[in-house]
Amino acid sequence: MDTRVAVISIIVEKETSTAELNRLLSQAGEYIIGRMGIPYRAKGISIISVAIDAPQDVISTLSGRIGRLSGVSAKTAYSNVITKVEDPS
């Protein structure tokens, strides 16, 4: 299994989606390196950046689920840093 480092950029326009967004991020907590959230009160939005080191399919699935939330958009930037992780079995 390979893991890849990426950043998921999230813009939240509907505050009602925040609870579901936090649930999705909590589920991926073992892969998240760090997270930064900036409330932009003048525009009524929140900007969130999530650094993640996970298998490609985990990153893609998480980003897709986040992007399908009402009033939330997400884009992912992938690094070329890929780490081989040995299967313990």
C-alpha positions in Angstrom: 0.0 0.0 0.0 1.3 3.5 -0.9 0.3 6.7 0.9 0.4 10.1 -0.6 0.6 13.6 0.9 -2.1 16.0 -0.2 -3.9 19.1 0.9 -7.7 19.4 0.7 -8.9 23.0 0.4 -12.5 23.4 1.6 -14.9 26.4 1.5 -18.0 26.3 3.6 -20.8 28.6 2.5 -23.6 26.9 4.5 -23.0 26.6 8.2 -25.6 23.9 8.4 -23.1 21.5 6.7 -20.4 22.0 9.4 -21.5 19.0 11.6 -21.4 16.6 8.7 -18.1 18.0 7.5 -16.6 17.5 11.0 -17.9 13.9 11.1 -16.2 13.1 7.8 -12.9 14.7 8.9 -13.1 12.8 12.3 -13.5 9.5 10.4 -10.3 10.2 8.5 -8.5 11.4 11.6 -5.8 8.7 11.6 -4.6 10.1 8.2 -4.9 13.9 8.9 -1.5 15.6 9.6 -3.1 19.0 10.4 -6.0 21.3 9.9 -6.4 25.0 9.7 -9.7 26.8 9.7 -10.3 30.5 9.0 -13.7 32.1 9.5 -14.1 34.9 7.0 -17.0 36.7 8.8 -17.2 39.6 6.3 -18.2 37.1 3.6 -20.0 34.6 5.8 -17.8 31.7 4.8 -15.2 29.5 6.4 -12.0 28.4 4.6 -10.4 25.2 5.8 -7.2 23.5 4.8 -6.5 19.9 5.6 -3.1 18.3 5.2 -3.4 14.5 4.8 -1.1 11.5 4.3 -3.2 8.6 3.2 -3.8 6.0 0.4 -4.9 7.7 -2.8 -8.4 6.1 -2.6 -8.9 7.4 0.9 -8.0 11.0 -0.1 -10.2 10.8 -3.2 -13.2 9.4 -1.3 -12.9 11.9 1.5 -12.6 14.9 -0.9 -15.6 13.6 -3.0 -17.8 13.2 0.1 -16.9 16.7 1.3 -17.6 18.2 -2.1 -21.0 16.6 -2.2 -22.1 18.4 1.0 -24.6 21.2 0.5 -22.9 24.6 0.4 -19.4 23.1 0.6 -16.8 23.0 -2.1 -13.5 21.0 -2.0 -10.4 20.8 -4.2 -7.4 18.5 -3.6 -3.8 19.2 -4.5 -1.5 16.1 -4.5 2.2 16.2 -3.8 4.6 13.8 -5.5 5.6 12.5 -2.1 4.5 8.8 -2.1 5.5 6.5 0.7 5.4 2.7 0.5 3.9 1.2 3.6 4.5 -2.5 4.1 1.5 -4.7 4.8 1.8 -6.1 8.3 0.2 -9.4 7.3 
